[in-house]
Amino acid sequence: PISSSFLIAWVDHKVFSGAASHMGEAIGLASNHGLPSLIDIMHRKAMMNLKLTLQAGALAGLTCGILIWVFIRTILRAEWESLRIQNPEIETCLQVCAYVSITAFIFNDSGIVAGLELMGTAVVPVLMLLLARSEQLDLVN
C-alpha cells in the first residue's frame, strides 16, 4: 500500500506539476532537493499527528478501538473464528483498512482522524455481525 501511494504521488507530480496534491508536491521536492527534504516533511507530519493523537477525542477513539478488539478476541472469539473461516475476505478487508489507516496517519495532515474514521466504519459492521451471531450474549431475545 505504501509503495502504491508513492507511485500515485509520482504520477500526480508529473501530470499536475503546479497543481499536484501534497504528496505529489512532496515527491517533487524530494526529486529536486533530495531525500532529506522528504524525511523532514515526514517528521513534521508525524509530530503533528502525534500531537493530534494525544487529544481527548483521538484518545477516546483509540481506547474504544482497543476495547472493541479485546471484546472480539475474548468474548466473541468463537464467533470471530467461525466468521473468519466462512468469510476469509472479511479479515483481508480489515487488514487492508488497517494498512490504509496507517498510510493516512503517516501522509495526511490529520491522519489520525482519517484512520480512526476508516477503521470505525470497517469494524463496527463486523462487530454488529458478530453480536448478531452470538448465542452466548443472546441479544436477540
C-alpha positions, 0 to 999 in steps of 0.5 A: 500500500505504501509503495502504491501511494508513492507511485500515485504521488509520482504520477500526480507530480508529473501530470499536475506539476503546479497543481499536484496534491501534497504528496505529489508536491512532496515527491517533487521536492524530494526529486529536486532537493533530495531525500532529506527534504522528504524525511523532514516533511515526514517528521513534521507530519508525524509530530503533528499527528502525534500531537493530534493523537494525544487529544481527548477525542483521538484518545477516546477513539483509540481506547474504544478501538482497543476495547472493541478488539479485546471484546472480539478476541475474548468474548466473541472469539468463537464467533470471530473464528467461525466468521473468519473461516466462512468469510476469509475476505472479511479479515483481508478487508480489515487488514487492508483498512488497517494498512490504509489507516496507517498510510493516512496517519503517516501522509495526511495532515490529520491522519489520525482522524482519517484512520480512526474514521476508516477503521470505525466504519470497517469494524463496527459492521463486523462487530454488529455481525458478530453480536448478531451471531452470538448465542452466548450474549443472546441479544436477540431475545 
